[in-house]
């Protein structure tokens, strides 16, 4: 007891000191970001503020408007190839300076961002809501919390995972040290989707900048207005820590802009559709740059018969309507055990019927508008195909007072039963608030159904037995799995995120995503230099001795033989040949 008591006192004192240090406010400066031109002017409900734009044709301008109200927001230039290359060149110059920055400086940049985000949550969510049609709550869940979690993880562990990592040197190189260094690649290019305009910019930017890179982000033509405002936040934080200008760039445009970016950078990160992802891969092959693709999803949601039905039904609806339903590919295929199928469907229908879609900033709505024009027509075609093949709609949510001329921007949440895999709704990515529910009899059948997809992003499995849920999830061919939960993986920013098959490859987030922004360099050096250095043994020095190969045979056995006595015998032979390098001996092969 006398020995342990001082250790207990020291540990307690350390814990108390650490707690008291947490109470001391950190010295994080505030930044001023001009938001006067993005704040709502209060005219959203006026009829004369609704301006319907038939399509975003590829011109020299990217037109921006609120999908929820069709209110015009402005436009940004569609950058040409030469303009993109110039932005990348500027970012490359800035990166050479930033690569020499300290982790202390990089952490301060993150703290300034975190402070601004926490203090301006409403502003950030409102901008996201206006540009994509999602609700304020969904913007907070998908934009604010995920970004804050990523920043916090980087502050806590980022430097640790970017420091040189020492590895074992092996038997033949015992006199060496072996390590892996993580050096910045240069200029990272990111082409991001519209569904999370804030987080989709900050996610690759944070990893790229913290690992010493610069980054040029091509935002979606469907979310350029918000993306250009969010750039102001980043630039203000960079300026506050004395970072070089042009370290982070946001560019706007269409396909030509994206193609120019791919051909100019040192790595490309793409979030979007499988079709465009394949085109990016072909383009990236010309310069042989690494590619990370986060593509479509058709996530399976499996419900066993031993669950708390009301609880799981609530999660299921949130999974299907995640981020207003129209703004994120959440759970898209629901497989429910036959024993609880009817009760589960009834519970889901009850919840869905209480959901109302409408302009998120006008009234209190559970869902917002569809961001992309004409997407509701695609959703309806998927529903019609299912109905033609025997499916049945058993419940729908409602659409609120959204104003004349904007009805086609909304799609009510829809529950469909009697579905099967011959229907497009169960095979193609819907990206909308539709819940097709199919029954299964055995766990093996559920696994087979869930794996019957060209996508493989994520899955969720629910069971009263965690072991059973874990066993089912382990058999699903996808990159992300949640056991008795949905989408919780993304709030663990230490985990990599990405899929397989048509859902893409490579990972962002986590250690893997952070290091994917780096040149991974293997380094070997003398452990006891200059006392012990590598010297080529005489038998294999040029010109090679007659017994050179015999020496190599004995050396291999001495190092890697399975029997210790054989290794010792081979070592004796090695020493003999080193002392008499020109003497040949006949070796007897051992069985």
C-alpha positions in Angstrom: 0.0 0.0 0.0 2.9 2.3 0.8 4.2 1.9 -2.7 0.9 2.5 -4.5 -0.3 5.5 -2.5 2.2 8.1 -4.0 1.1 6.9 -7.5 -2.6 7.4 -6.7 -1.8 10.9 -5.4 0.2 11.8 -8.5 -2.6 10.5 -10.9 -5.2 12.4 -9.0 -3.2 15.6 -9.0 -2.6 15.2 -12.8 -6.4 14.7 -13.4 -7.2 17.8 -11.3 -4.7 19.9 -13.1 -5.9 18.8 -16.5 -9.5 19.6 -15.5 -8.5 23.1 -14.3 -6.6 23.7 -17.6 -9.8 23.0 -19.4 -11.5 25.8 -17.5 -9.0 28.3 -18.8 -10.3 30.0 -22.0 -8.0 29.3 -24.9 -6.6 32.2 -26.7 -8.5 31.9 -30.0 -9.0 35.1 -32.0 -12.4 35.9 -33.6 -12.7 36.5 -37.3 -15.0 38.9 -39.1 -16.8 37.5 -42.2 -19.0 39.8 -44.2 -22.4 38.1 -44.5 -24.5 41.1 -45.4 -25.2 39.8 -48.9 -26.3 36.3 -47.8 -28.6 37.2 -45.0 -32.3 36.7 -45.9 -34.0 40.1 -46.6 -37.4 38.9 -45.3 -39.1 38.8 -48.7 -39.3 35.0 -49.1 -43.0 35.0 -48.8 -43.7 37.7 -51.2 -45.1 36.5 -54.5 -42.9 38.8 -56.6 -39.8 37.2 -55.1 -40.5 33.9 -56.8 -38.6 33.6 -60.1 -38.7 30.3 -61.9 -35.6 29.3 -63.8 -36.4 26.4 -66.2 -32.9 24.9 -66.2 -29.2 25.5 -65.4 -28.0 25.3 -69.0 -24.2 25.3 -69.4 -23.4 28.9 -70.2 -20.7 31.3 -69.0 -22.7 31.8 -65.8 -23.8 29.5 -62.9 -27.3 30.7 -61.9 -28.2 30.3 -58.3 -31.6 30.3 -56.7 -33.5 28.9 -53.7 -35.1 25.5 -54.6 -37.7 26.0 -51.9 -39.0 29.3 -53.2 -37.4 29.7 -56.6 -36.0 33.0 -55.4 -33.1 34.2 -57.4 -29.8 34.4 -55.5 -27.4 35.6 -58.1 -24.7 34.0 -60.4 -21.1 33.1 -60.5 -18.7 32.7 -63.4 -18.3 29.3 -65.1 -14.5 29.2 -65.2 -12.7 28.2 -68.3 -9.8 25.8 -68.6 -7.1 28.5 -68.5 -8.7 30.2 -65.5 -8.8 27.0 -63.6 -5.1 26.3 -64.3 -4.2 29.7 -63.1 -6.1 29.2 -59.8 -4.2 25.9 -59.4 -0.9 27.5 -60.1 -1.5 30.1 -57.4 -2.5 27.4 -55.0 0.7 25.5 -55.8 2.8 28.6 -54.9 1.0 29.0 -51.6 1.4 25.3 -50.8 5.2 25.5 -51.0 5.1 28.0 -48.2 2.4 26.3 -46.2 4.3 22.9 -46.3 6.8 24.5 -43.9 4.2 25.6 -41.4 4.1 24.1 -37.9 1.3 21.9 -36.5 0.9 24.6 -33.9 -0.1 27.0 -36.7 -2.4 24.5 -38.3 -4.1 23.7 -35.1 -4.7 27.4 -34.5 -6.4 27.6 -37.9 -8.7 24.8 -36.9 -9.5 26.4 -33.5 -10.4 29.7 -35.2 -12.7 27.9 -37.6 -14.3 25.9 -34.8 -15.0 29.1 -32.8 -16.6 30.8 -35.8 -18.8 27.8 -36.6 -20.1 27.4 -33.0 -20.8 31.1 -32.8 -22.5 31.3 -36.2 -24.4 28.1 -36.4 -27.7 29.7 -37.4 -26.1 31.7 -40.2 -24.3 28.7 -41.7 -27.4 26.5 -41.5 -29.6 29.3 -43.1 -27.2 29.6 -46.0 -27.2 25.9 -46.5 -30.9 25.7 -46.2 -31.5 28.5 -48.7 -29.1 26.9 -51.3 -30.3 23.3 -51.0 -33.8 23.4 -49.6 -33.0 21.4 -46.5 -34.3 22.2 -43.0 -32.4 24.0 -40.3 -32.3 20.9 -38.1 -31.0 18.7 -40.9 -28.4 21.4 -41.8 -27.2 21.3 -38.1 -27.0 17.5 -38.0 -25.3 17.0 -41.4 -23.3 20.2 -41.7 -22.4 21.6 -38.3 -22.0 18.5 -36.1 -20.0 16.5 -38.6 -17.7 19.4 -39.3 -17.1 20.2 -35.6 -16.4 16.5 -35.0 -13.8 16.4 -37.7 -12.1 19.5 -36.5 -12.1 18.2 -32.9 -10.6 14.9 -34.0 -7.9 16.6 -36.0 -7.0 18.8 -33.1 -6.8 15.8 -30.9 -5.1 13.2 -33.1 -4.2 14.8 -36.4 -0.5 15.5 -35.7 -0.1 12.0 -34.2 -1.1 10.3 -37.4 1.1 12.5 -39.6 4.3 12.1 -37.6 6.8 9.6 -38.9 5.7 6.1 -38.0 8.5 3.6 -37.1 8.2 0.1 -38.4 10.1 -3.1 -37.7 13.3 -3.4 -39.8 13.4 -7.2 -40.2 16.2 -9.6 -39.6 18.5 -8.7 -42.4 18.3 -5.0 -41.6 18.6 -5.2 -37.8 21.3 -2.5 -37.9 18.8 -0.1 -39.6 15.8 2.0 -38.5 12.7 1.9 -40.7 10.0 4.5 -40.8 7.2 5.9 -42.9 7.0 9.6 -43.5 3.8 11.4 -44.5 4.6 14.4 -46.7 2.1 16.7 -48.5 1.2 15.8 -52.0 0.9 19.4 -53.3 -2.4 20.6 -54.6 -5.4 18.5 -53.8 -8.4 18.9 -56.1 -11.9 18.2 -54.9 -15.2 18.1 -56.9 -18.0 17.9 -54.4 -21.7 17.4 -54.5 -24.5 19.8 -53.5 -26.2 17.8 -50.7 -24.0 19.1 -47.9 -22.6 22.4 -49.3 -20.8 23.3 -46.0 -19.4 20.0 -44.9 -18.5 18.8 -48.4 -16.2 21.8 -48.7 -14.8 21.6 -45.2 -14.3 17.9 -45.1 -11.6 17.6 -47.8 -10.3 21.1 -47.0 -9.5 20.3 -43.4 -7.6 17.1 -44.2 -5.7 18.7 -47.1 -4.7 21.9 -45.2 -3.8 20.1 -41.9 -1.5 17.7 -43.8 0.3 20.6 -45.5 -1.4 20.8 -48.9 -3.3 23.4 -50.7 -6.7 22.6 -52.2 -8.9 23.8 -55.0 -12.6 22.8 -54.7 -15.0 22.8 -57.5 -18.4 23.2 -56.0 -21.6 21.9 -57.6 -23.5 24.2 -59.9 -26.5 23.4 -57.7 -24.8 24.9 -54.6 -22.4 27.5 -55.7 -24.0 30.4 -53.8 -23.4 28.9 -50.4 -20.0 27.5 -51.4 -18.6 30.9 -52.3 -19.8 32.3 -49.0 -18.2 29.5 -47.0 -14.9 30.2 -48.7 -14.9 33.6 -47.0 -14.9 31.9 -43.6 -11.9 29.7 -44.6 -10.0 32.7 -46.0 -10.6 34.8 -42.9 -9.3 32.0 -40.7 -6.2 31.4 -42.9 -5.4 35.1 -42.8 -5.7 35.2 -39.1 -2.9 32.6 -38.8 -0.7 34.2 -41.4 -1.2 31.6 -44.1 -0.4 32.4 -47.7 -3.2 33.7 -49.9 -4.8 31.3 -52.4 -4.0 28.2 -50.2 -7.7 27.3 -50.5 -9.7 28.1 -53.6 -13.4 27.5 -54.5 -14.1 27.5 -58.2 -17.5 27.5 -60.0 -18.6 26.1 -63.3 -19.8 23.0 -65.2 -18.1 19.9 -66.7 -15.3 21.9 -68.4 -14.3 23.4 -65.1 -14.1 20.0 -63.4 -12.1 18.5 -66.3 -9.6 21.3 -66.1 -9.2 20.8 -62.4 -8.6 17.0 -62.7 -5.8 17.6 -65.3 -4.0 20.2 -63.1 -3.8 18.9 -59.6 -1.8 16.2 -57.7 -4.8 14.2 -56.4 -8.5 14.4 -57.0 -11.3 13.7 -54.6 -14.8 13.3 -56.2 -18.2 13.1 -54.5 -21.0 12.4 -57.0 -22.5 9.9 -59.4 -20.8 6.7 -60.7 -21.1 7.9 -64.3 -19.1 11.1 -63.7 -16.7 9.2 -61.4 -15.7 6.9 -64.3 -15.1 9.9 -66.5 -12.9 11.4 -63.8 -10.9 8.2 -63.6 -10.3 8.2 -67.3 -9.2 11.8 -67.2 -6.9 11.2 -64.1 -5.2 8.4 -66.0 -3.6 10.9 -68.3 -1.6 12.4 -65.5 -1.6 9.3 -63.3 -2.8 11.1 -60.2 -4.4 9.3 -57.3 -8.2 9.3 -57.1 -10.7 9.0 -54.3 -14.3 8.4 -55.4 -17.3 8.6 -53.1 -20.2 7.7 -55.4 -23.8 6.6 -55.2 -25.4 4.5 -52.5 -28.3 2.1 -52.1 -27.9 1.4 -48.4 -29.7 -1.6 -46.9 -31.6 -1.3 -43.7 -32.2 -4.7 -42.1 -34.7 -5.2 -39.3 -34.9 -8.5 -37.4 -38.0 -9.7 -35.6 -36.6 -9.2 -32.1 -36.3 -5.4 -32.1 -38.2 -2.6 -30.4 -40.4 -1.7 -33.4 -41.4 1.9 -32.6 -37.8 2.8 -31.8 -36.4 1.3 -35.0 -39.2 2.6 -37.1 -38.3 6.2 -36.0 -34.7 5.6 -36.9 -35.8 4.1 -40.3 -37.8 7.1 -41.2 -35.0 9.4 -40.3 -32.6 7.3 -42.3 -34.8 7.4 -45.4 -35.5 11.2 -45.1 -32.1 12.1 -43.9 -31.2 15.7 -44.6 -34.7 16.3 -45.9 -34.7 13.1 -47.8 -33.9 14.8 -51.1 -30.5 16.0 -50.0 -28.7 12.8 -49.0 -28.6 9.2 -50.2 -29.5 7.6 -46.8 -31.2 4.3 -46.3 -32.9 3.3 -49.6 -33.8 -0.4 -49.2 -35.6 -1.7 -46.2 -35.7 -5.5 -45.4 -37.9 -6.4 -42.5 -38.5 -9.9 -40.9 -41.9 -11.4 -41.9 -42.9 -11.8 -38.3 -43.0 -8.0 -37.6 -43.5 -6.8 -41.2 -47.1 -5.6 -40.7 -46.5 -3.9 -37.4 -43.3 -2.2 -38.7 -45.0 -0.9 -41.8 -47.9 0.4 -39.7 -45.5 2.2 -37.4 -43.5 3.7 -40.3 -46.7 4.9 -42.0 -47.9 6.6 -38.8 -44.6 8.5 -38.6 -44.4 9.4 -42.3 -48.0 10.7 -42.4 -47.0 13.2 -39.7 -44.1 14.6 -41.9 -44.8 17.8 -43.9 -42.7 19.2 -46.7 -42.4 22.9 -47.3 -40.1 26.0 -47.6 -37.9 25.4 -44.5 -37.4 29.1 -43.7 -41.0 30.0 -44.1 -42.7 27.7 -41.7 -42.0 24.7 -39.4 -41.6 21.9 -41.8 -40.0 18.5 -41.4 -38.7 18.4 -45.0 -37.5 20.9 -47.5 -37.4 21.1 -51.2 -35.7 19.0 -53.9 -32.5 20.8 -54.9 -32.1 19.6 -58.4 -34.8 20.5 -61.0 -36.7 17.7 -62.5 -35.5 15.2 -59.9 -39.1 14.8 -58.7 -39.9 13.4 -62.2 -37.2 10.8 -61.8 -38.5 9.8 -58.4 -42.0 9.5 -59.7 -40.8 7.3 -62.6 -39.2 5.0 -60.1 -42.4 4.8 -58.1 -44.5 4.3 -61.3 -42.3 1.4 -62.4 -42.7 -0.2 -59.0 -46.5 0.3 -59.1 -46.7 -1.2 -62.6 -44.9 -4.3 -61.3 -47.3 -4.9 -58.3 -46.0 -2.5 -55.5 -48.4 -0.5 -53.4 -48.2 2.9 -51.8 -49.5 2.5 -48.2 -48.6 6.0 -46.8 -47.4 9.4 -47.8 -46.6 12.6 -46.0 -48.0 16.0 -46.9 -46.8 19.1 -48.7 -47.4 22.5 -47.0 -48.2 25.8 -48.4 -45.3 26.4 -50.7 -46.5 29.0 -53.1 -47.7 28.8 -56.7 -45.2 27.8 -59.4 -43.0 25.7 -57.2 -45.0 22.6 -56.6 -42.7 20.4 -58.6 -39.8 21.1 -56.3 -41.3 19.0 -53.5 -41.8 15.2 -53.2 -43.8 13.9 -50.2 -42.3 11.1 -48.2 -43.7 7.8 -49.6 -43.9 4.3 -48.1 -44.2 1.4 -50.6 -44.7 -2.3 -49.9 -44.9 -5.5 -52.1 -41.6 -4.5 -53.7 -39.0 -6.9 -55.2 -35.7 -6.6 -56.9 -37.1 -6.6 -60.4 -38.2 -3.0 -59.7 -35.9 -0.1 -60.5 -36.7 1.4 -57.1 -34.8 -1.4 -55.5 -31.8 -1.3 -57.9 -31.3 2.4 -58.9 -30.2 5.1 -56.5 -33.3 7.2 -55.7 -31.8 10.0 -53.7 -35.2 10.8 -52.4 -37.7 10.4 -49.5 -39.0 7.0 -50.6 -39.2 3.9 -48.3 -39.6 0.6 -50.2 -40.1 -2.1 -47.6 -39.5 -5.8 -48.4 -39.9 -8.8 -46.1 -37.5 -11.6 -45.5 -37.7 -15.0 -43.6 -34.1 -15.9 -42.6 -30.9 -14.0 -41.9 -29.3 -15.7 -44.9 -32.1 -14.3 -47.1 -31.6 -10.8 -45.7 -27.8 -11.0 -46.5 -28.5 -12.2 -50.0 -31.0 -9.5 -50.7 -28.8 -6.7 -49.3 -25.8 -7.9 -51.3 -27.9 -8.0 -54.5 -26.9 -4.5 -55.5 -24.3 -2.8 -57.7 -23.7 -0.4 -54.9 -21.9 -0.9 -51.6 -21.6 2.2 -49.5 -23.2 1.5 -46.2 -25.7 -0.6 -44.3 -27.6 -0.7 -41.0 -28.6 -3.9 -39.1 -31.0 -4.1 -36.2 -31.6 -7.0 -33.8 -32.3 -7.5 -30.1 -29.1 -9.6 -30.1 -26.1 -7.4 -30.9 -24.1 -10.6 -31.7 -26.7 -11.5 -34.4 -26.8 -8.0 -35.8 -23.0 -7.9 -35.9 -22.9 -11.3 -37.7 -25.3 -10.1 -40.4 -23.4 -6.8 -40.9 -20.1 -8.7 -41.3 -21.5 -10.5 -44.3 -22.6 -7.4 -46.2 -20.3 -6.2 -49.0 -20.0 -2.5 -48.2 -17.6 0.0 -46.8 -19.6 1.3 -43.8 -21.7 -0.7 -41.3 -23.8 0.4 -38.4 -25.0 -2.2 -35.8 -28.3 -1.2 -34.1 -28.0 2.3 -35.4 -27.9 4.3 -38.6 -25.2 6.7 -39.9 -23.4 6.8 -36.6 -20.2 5.9 -38.4 -19.8 9.4 -39.8 -19.8 10.9 -36.3 -16.7 8.8 -35.5 -14.3 10.9 -37.5 -11.4 8.5 -36.7 -13.1 6.0 -39.1 -12.6 6.0 -42.8 -15.6 6.6 -45.1 -16.2 5.1 -48.5 -17.6 2.2 -50.4 -17.1 -0.6 -52.9 -18.5 -1.5 -56.3 -20.4 1.4 -57.9 -20.1 3.3 -54.6 -16.5 4.0 -55.4 -13.2 3.3 -53.8 -10.6 5.0 -51.6 -11.4 6.6 -48.3 -11.8 10.0 -46.8 -12.1 10.9 -43.1 -10.2 9.1 -40.4 -6.5 8.2 -40.4 -6.8 6.7 -43.9 -8.4 9.8 -45.4 -5.8 12.1 -43.7 -2.9 10.1 -44.9 -4.4 9.8 -48.4 -3.6 13.5 -48.8 0.1 12.6 -48.3 3.0 11.1 -50.2 3.7 8.0 -48.2 7.5 7.7 -48.2 9.5 4.7 -46.8 12.8 5.8 -45.2 15.6 3.5 -44.0 18.8 4.7 -42.3 21.6 3.3 -40.1 20.7 2.7 -36.5 24.2 3.2 -35.1 25.8 5.4 -37.7 28.7 5.9 -38.1 29.8 3.0 -35.9 28.0 0.4 -38.0 27.3 0.9 -41.7 26.1 -1.4 -44.5 29.0 -3.1 -46.2 28.6 -5.5 -49.1 30.1 -9.0 -48.1 33.2 -9.9 -50.0 31.7 -13.1 -51.7 29.2 -10.9 -53.5 31.3 -7.9 -54.2 32.2 -7.3 -57.9 33.7 -9.3 -59.3 31.5 -12.0 -57.6 33.4 -14.9 -56.1 32.9 -18.5 -57.2 31.1 -19.2 -54.0 28.9 -16.1 -54.2 25.6 -18.1 -54.7 26.6 -20.6 -52.0 27.2 -17.7 -49.6 23.7 -16.3 -50.4 22.1 -19.7 -49.8 23.7 -20.0 -46.4 22.9 -16.3 -45.6 19.2 -16.9 -46.4 19.0 -20.0 -44.2 20.9 -18.3 -41.4 18.3 -15.5 -41.4 15.1 -17.2 -42.2 15.5 -20.9 -41.5 12.7 -22.5 -39.5 15.0 -24.6 -37.3 17.4 -22.9 -34.9 20.1 -25.5 -35.3 20.0 -25.3 -39.1 20.2 -21.5 -38.8 23.3 -21.8 -36.5 24.9 -24.3 -38.9 24.3 -21.9 -41.9 25.7 -19.0 -39.9 28.9 -21.0 -39.4 29.1 -21.5 -43.1 28.6 -17.8 -43.7 31.4 -16.9 -41.3 33.7 -19.5 -43.0 33.1 -18.0 -46.5 33.6 -14.5 -45.2 37.0 -15.5 -44.0 37.8 -17.5 -47.1 35.8 -15.8 -49.9 37.4 -17.6 -52.8 37.1 -21.1 -51.5 34.3 -23.1 -53.0 32.5 -25.8 -51.1 30.0 -28.3 -52.1 26.7 -27.7 -50.2 24.3 -30.5 -49.4 20.7 -29.6 -49.9 18.5 -30.4 -46.9 15.0 -31.8 -47.3 
